[in-house]
Amino acid sequence: MNKQVKPKIAIIGGSYLQLPLIKKCKELGIETHCFAWLEGAVCKDFADHFYPISIIQKEQILDICRTEAINGICTIASDVAAPTVAYVAEKLGLNGNSYESACNANNKFMMRKLLQQAGILCPQFFCITNIDQVHGIEWRFPLIVKPTDRSGSLGVSKVNNKEELILAIEKAINFSFKGEAIVEEFIDGREISVECISYHGKHYPLQITDKVTTNAPHFVELEHHQPAELSESLYEEIYSITTRALEALGLKEGASHSEYKITDKGSIYIMEIGGRMGGDFIGSDLVELSTGYDFLKGVIEVSLNSFNEPQIHTKKYSGIYFLSKETEEFLPFFKNLISSDVIVEINQTSTDLKDLTCSADRSGYIIYQSDKSKWNPRTIL
């Protein structure tokens, strides 16, 4: 009897954010080929094959994937990796988004432009590639400045005057791979995000997440909670906007993560949309904890062109709290001085607690699942 051949999946990115994907592939009996920078690549010790190659070296990755006869390719929490995933899939005839759509979603300027053309409400914006451009525009402060092609709050600043604007643009351009910054209207409001999975152009919204951040100037996430506390009609409206936004960008396959702000007047602004699963364990852990749907398995199924429609069979509460200087009150949980039966996972990654400027500055996390309501550790401290 012939031994059954394992499917082969290429995974772009090797940080801790990709580790749940590697482990899910192992659970499903899939051979993993992981491509990532060596520094911080915790997945190298878990993947069947690891290649210390930059995730933006798409031609080199393509050559290896062709040689290895890869059956599918994906990433779950990396904006930078998404264009490489799409490029390789397109060249090898694998299931995935087009390279053009992945690049548009990865560039905040192009993304905003396409959303605006589709009549979807988003902040006003400018793309800046040279600091001299600042002097030719009449600015209305406050403003948000970001690199056009980075994530994780990297290089993000809120500015209140022209001097701060110039410094923030210089910083954002330095962080940007393409040397571009986007300057956008500051929208004050409640932050949420939408997790969705798509297959052959049909979109399946899965969950909406409430987000808590450090606010100005860097807006780094401190907490995520599912489901968001919104009315049913608002859920439907946000899901409808998400579908329109995905179609405007041409994102037809796999996970997507859309971020919104809802103003006090009820206006719903789409802030960003990524052609990948939400990071911060939102997609890899929280969705399944709150809905029962195995989102990781769904992403793998899409990449292998063998998708099964999502079945939502659980209604629970899930969330995550991050450890930092701002949340050092949570340390008793990490030191086992206080426990709770709702905690699913707790991990302190560093003893150095920092004031947050980007998500990489965080020092640990607590993931929870609750049957009755959102869990607040502060009530038992």
Number of C-alpha atoms within 10 A of each C-alpha: 3 4 5 6 9 12 16 21 24 28 27 30 30 29 18 15 21 24 22 16 25 27 17 16 21 15 10 13 13 19 20 25 22 28 27 24 17 17 9 12 20 17 26 22 11 15 23 15 14 20 18 14 17 16 24 19 13 18 13 13 23 20 13 15 21 13 9 13 13 22 22 26 27 29 28 30 30 25 25 22 26 27 25 25 28 26 23 28 24 15 13 17 11 19 25 26 27 20 21 15 22 27 23 22 28 26 23 25 22 17 24 27 18 18 21 16 11 14 11 18 16 20 16 14 18 17 18 22 16 13 14 9 11 17 10 7 8 7 15 12 15 15 21 24 31 28 32 26 25 22 19 17 18 21 24 27 25 23 22 14 13 16 9 13 23 17 14 23 28 20 19 27 24 15 20 17 13 14 16 24 31 23 28 24 18 17 18 11 16 15 19 23 26 25 24 26 25 23 25 15 16 13 22 16 20 21 22 25 24 18 22 17 13 15 12 13 15 21 20 23 20 22 20 25 26 27 22 19 14 11 9 8 9 13 16 12 12 21 22 12 17 26 18 17 23 25 17 19 24 20 31 22 25 29 30 26 23 25 20 22 21 16 14 10 7 11 11 20 20 23 20 20 27 26 34 30 27 27 18 21 21 27 26 24 21 27 28 22 24 25 21 16 17 18 26 22 18 21 25 25 17 24 26 20 17 11 17 11 11 15 11 14 11 13 16 19 23 29 29 26 22 24 28 24 16 15 15 13 13 20 17 12 18 16 10 8 9 13 13 11 8 14 18 16 11 16 14 17 11 13 11 12 16 16 12 21 20 17 19 11 17 25 20 18 22 20 23 26 23 18 13 9 12 18 19 11 17 8 6 8 12
